[in-house]
């Protein structure tokens, strides 16, 4: 069975925790050095490449998807981008995200006769 395996889709699970999110991205056969991770306050982006497991041999059947991949995971709450940790273990990328603390802002309210324009 032969098929085009470029641009395959990563499967991911996202769990809400008391203080943030745990993200698990399935990527068996991908090496740590072939993974890129970018986190913004509302989006986790993972991309990279899974290489052919056997170099220089003639393929007789190809069912394991290889090639480039990219996945964006949109988060329901902002996260602190300075507190991100990631670990690749047993073919699963584990990303730990901490929710961003709310910032209290006091805004003075002007009355109609007291406008400062």
Secondary structure by P-SEA (a helix, b strand, c coil): ccccccbbbbbbbbbbccccbbbbbbbcccccccbbbbbcccbbbbbbbbcccccccccccccccccbbbbbbbbcccccccbbbbbbcccbbbbbbbcccbbbbbbbbbccccccc
